[in-house]
Amino acid sequence: MKKIFFLMLILVLTGCHKDVLSRSDSGKTFTYNLGQKFTVQLLENPTTGYMWRFKTVPEMVVSPIEDYLEKPKTNRLGAAGNHLFVFQAVNQGETELQAFHARPWGVVGQDQPTLTYKIIVR
């Protein structure tokens, strides 16, 4: 029991490693090795006008390398699909990825991030 607690404590303090992040991972810290890729997968329905966009801070710790929408699993008109954002760890350091769920033409008050992920690259 003590070993499990100690292992959990280490994971919390050092951040975790996860290849695919989701909405439920917002607010958490993740650690990656230099050159490693990871994906943020978010449900999106572009027919509503709302789309996911990411803002990264200028430290360039991670770099976006791919961004695409998977087809919905159904043929129903207006069905939502998964939007996948693939990033690569390009420099050592810490950064915060901020995701915004907004319409491209913007509305006052949409300058606050919907989701945030703290990323550490070693």
TORLO-407565 format. One record per atom (N, C-alpha, C): x, y, z; residue in one letter. Coordinates in steps of 0.05 Angstrom, whole numbers, padded with zeros to 5 digits, always signed. Example, Ala and Ser with C-alpha at 12.3 -4.5 7.8 and 13.67 -1.06 7.14 Angstrom:
<recs>
+00264-00114+00156A
+00246-00090+00156A
+00264-00066+00156A
+00257-00045+00142S
+00273-00021+00143S
+00258+00001+00157S
</recs>
This chain:
<recs>
+00017-00024+00000M
+00000+00000+00000M
+00017+00025+00000M
+00039+00025+00016K
+00057+00048+00017K
+00070+00052-00010K
+00077+00030-00024K
+00090+00032-00050K
+00072+00045-00070K
+00046+00038-00070I
+00027+00050-00089I
+00024+00080-00083I
+00022+00087-00058F
+00019+00115-00051F
+00043+00131-00059F
+00067+00120-00055F
+00092+00133-00062F
+00094+00137-00093F
+00086+00117-00108L
+00086+00119-00137L
+00066+00140-00147L
+00043+00141-00135M
+00023+00161-00142M
+00033+00189-00136M
+00046+00192-00113L
+00057+00218-00105L
+00078+00227-00125L
+00095+00209-00134I
+00116+00216-00154I
+00103+00225-00180I
+00082+00211-00189L
+00068+00219-00214L
+00056+00246-00212L
+00044+00252-00189V
+00031+00278-00185V
+00052+00301-00185V
+00075+00296-00171L
+00095+00317-00169L
+00111+00321-00195L
+00115+00300-00210T
+00131+00303-00234T
+00115+00306-00259T
+00089+00304-00258G
+00072+00305-00282G
+00070+00277-00294G
+00050+00274-00310C
+00047+00247-00322C
+00053+00249-00352C
+00056+00225-00363H
+00061+00222-00391H
+00036+00209-00403H
+00025+00221-00423K
+00001+00211-00436K
+00002+00219-00465K
-00002+00200-00483D
+00000+00206-00512D
-00024+00221-00523D
-00048+00216-00512V
-00072+00229-00522V
-00086+00243-00499V
-00087+00269-00500L
-00101+00285-00479L
-00129+00291-00488L
-00147+00294-00469S
-00175+00300-00475S
-00184+00324-00459S
-00209+00330-00461R
-00221+00352-00446R
-00218+00348-00416R
-00221+00324-00407S
-00219+00318-00378S
-00191+00321-00367S
-00171+00324-00384D
-00143+00328-00375D
-00136+00357-00371D
-00155+00375-00377S
-00150+00404-00374S
-00142+00410-00345S
-00122+00427-00341G
-00113+00435-00315G
-00091+00417-00304G
-00085+00396-00318K
-00064+00377-00309K
-00037+00384-00322K
-00016+00372-00310T
+00011+00375-00320T
+00020+00349-00333T
+00033+00352-00356F
+00043+00329-00370F
+00073+00333-00378F
+00089+00312-00375T
+00117+00314-00381T
+00124+00296-00405T
+00139+00308-00423Y
+00147+00294-00448Y
+00177+00297-00452Y
+00188+00278-00467N
+00217+00279-00474N
+00219+00296-00500N
+00242+00308-00503L
+00248+00323-00527L
+00244+00306-00552L
+00229+00316-00572G
+00223+00302-00596G
+00198+00285-00595G
+00187+00281-00572Q
+00163+00264-00569Q
+00138+00279-00579Q
+00120+00263-00591K
+00095+00274-00601K
+00072+00267-00582K
+00052+00284-00581F
+00027+00278-00566F
+00004+00292-00580F
-00020+00282-00574T
-00044+00291-00587T
-00065+00301-00567T
-00078+00323-00574V
-00101+00332-00559V
-00126+00326-00576V
-00144+00310-00565Q
-00168+00301-00580Q
-00192+00314-00567Q
-00207+00330-00582L
-00230+00344-00572L
-00254+00341-00590L
-00277+00336-00578L
-00302+00334-00594L
-00309+00361-00605L
-00316+00361-00631E
-00322+00386-00645E
-00344+00382-00665E
-00362+00402-00667N
-00383+00402-00688N
-00381+00428-00703N
-00366+00429-00725P
-00362+00454-00739P
-00387+00466-00751P
-00408+00450-00754T
-00433+00461-00766T
-00446+00481-00747T
-00438+00481-00721T
-00449+00501-00702T
-00434+00527-00704T
-00412+00527-00718G
-00395+00551-00719G
-00373+00551-00698G
-00376+00535-00677Y
-00356+00534-00656Y
-00334+00514-00664Y
-00309+00523-00662M
-00286+00506-00668M
-00265+00509-00647M
-00248+00489-00644W
-00226+00490-00625W
-00202+00503-00638W
-00189+00521-00624R
-00165+00534-00632R
-00145+00534-00609R
-00120+00532-00615F
-00099+00532-00594F
-00082+00556-00596F
-00075+00566-00573K
-00055+00588-00571K
-00032+00577-00555K
-00008+00579-00566T
+00016+00570-00551T
+00032+00595-00544T
+00046+00594-00523V
+00063+00617-00515V
+00089+00617-00531V
+00102+00640-00534P
+00124+00642-00553P
+00150+00626-00546P
+00151+00613-00523E
+00175+00598-00516E
+00182+00576-00536E
+00161+00568-00552M
+00165+00546-00571M
+00176+00521-00558M
+00164+00513-00536V
+00171+00488-00523V
+00159+00465-00538V
+00134+00469-00548V
+00121+00450-00565V
+00112+00464-00591V
+00111+00448-00612S
+00103+00459-00638S
+00080+00443-00649S
+00060+00457-00660P
+00038+00442-00673P
+00048+00430-00699P
+00043+00404-00704I
+00052+00392-00729I
+00029+00381-00746I
+00006+00378-00734E
-00017+00367-00750E
-00043+00376-00736E
-00064+00380-00752D
-00089+00389-00742D
-00111+00379-00761D
-00128+00361-00752Y
-00149+00351-00771Y
-00173+00342-00756Y
-00196+00340-00771L
-00221+00332-00760L
-00227+00304-00770L
-00231+00285-00751E
-00240+00258-00759E
-00269+00259-00767E
-00276+00242-00786K
-00304+00240-00794K
-00321+00229-00771K
-00345+00239-00768P
-00363+00228-00747P
-00368+00198-00753P
-00375+00184-00732K
-00380+00155-00735K
-00408+00149-00746K
-00423+00170-00751T
-00450+00167-00762T
-00453+00184-00788T
-00472+00178-00804N
-00476+00194-00829N
-00497+00216-00824N
-00506+00219-00800R
-00526+00240-00794R
-00515+00267-00799R
-00531+00284-00811L
-00524+00311-00817L
-00518+00327-00792L
-00497+00341-00791G
-00490+00357-00768G
-00478+00342-00744G
-00470+00317-00748A
-00458+00301-00727A
-00430+00312-00720A
-00424+00309-00694A
-00397+00318-00685A
-00376+00297-00690A
-00351+00306-00692G
-00329+00288-00696G
-00306+00296-00677G
-00285+00281-00677N
-00262+00288-00660N
-00242+00306-00676N
-00234+00328-00664H
-00214+00345-00675H
-00188+00337-00661H
-00168+00330-00677L
-00142+00321-00666L
-00121+00342-00672L
-00107+00350-00651F
-00084+00368-00653F
-00060+00354-00645F
-00040+00351-00662V
-00016+00336-00656V
+00007+00357-00652V
+00020+00354-00629F
+00043+00371-00622F
+00068+00355-00619F
+00091+00368-00621Q
+00117+00355-00617Q
+00133+00372-00597Q
+00146+00359-00579A
+00164+00373-00559A
+00189+00380-00574A
+00194+00407-00577V
+00217+00415-00594V
+00239+00429-00578V
+00234+00438-00553N
+00254+00450-00536N
+00248+00444-00507N
+00269+00442-00491Q
+00265+00437-00463Q
+00254+00461-00450Q
+00237+00457-00430G
+00225+00479-00415G
+00196+00473-00408G
+00182+00494-00400E
+00154+00491-00392E
+00137+00511-00408E
+00113+00502-00413T
+00094+00520-00428T
+00066+00512-00420T
+00047+00528-00429E
+00019+00522-00424E
+00005+00524-00451E
-00009+00503-00459L
-00026+00503-00482L
-00053+00512-00474L
-00064+00531-00489Q
-00090+00542-00483Q
-00108+00536-00506Q
-00131+00523-00501A
-00151+00517-00522A
-00175+00535-00519A
-00184+00545-00541F
-00207+00563-00542F
-00229+00549-00559F
-00253+00548-00549H
-00276+00538-00564H
-00293+00561-00571H
-00291+00571-00595A
-00305+00596-00603A
-00310+00596-00633A
-00327+00615-00640R
-00332+00620-00669R
-00309+00637-00680R
-00301+00631-00705P
-00278+00646-00716P
-00282+00676-00718P
-00307+00686-00721W
-00311+00714-00723W
-00309+00728-00696W
-00309+00713-00675G
-00304+00724-00648G
-00326+00740-00636G
-00328+00739-00610V
-00347+00753-00594V
-00333+00763-00570V
-00340+00786-00560V
-00328+00797-00535V
-00330+00776-00513V
-00309+00771-00499G
-00309+00752-00477G
-00298+00725-00485G
-00291+00721-00510Q
-00280+00695-00519Q
-00249+00695-00517Q
-00238+00714-00503D
-00209+00715-00500D
-00199+00698-00476D
-00217+00685-00462Q
-00209+00668-00440Q
-00208+00639-00450Q
-00186+00625-00443P
-00184+00597-00452P
-00205+00579-00440P
-00215+00560-00455T
-00234+00541-00446T
-00220+00518-00431T
-00196+00510-00443L
-00180+00488-00431L
-00151+00496-00430L
-00137+00487-00410T
-00108+00492-00408T
-00094+00466-00401T
-00070+00462-00412Y
-00053+00439-00406Y
-00025+00450-00401Y
-00014+00443-00378K
+00014+00451-00372K
+00032+00429-00383K
+00052+00437-00399I
+00069+00417-00412I
+00098+00423-00403I
+00112+00402-00395I
+00140+00403-00388I
+00155+00385-00407I
+00177+00396-00419V
+00193+00380-00437V
+00221+00378-00425V
+00231+00353-00423R
+00258+00348-00411R
+00277+00338-00432R
</recs>
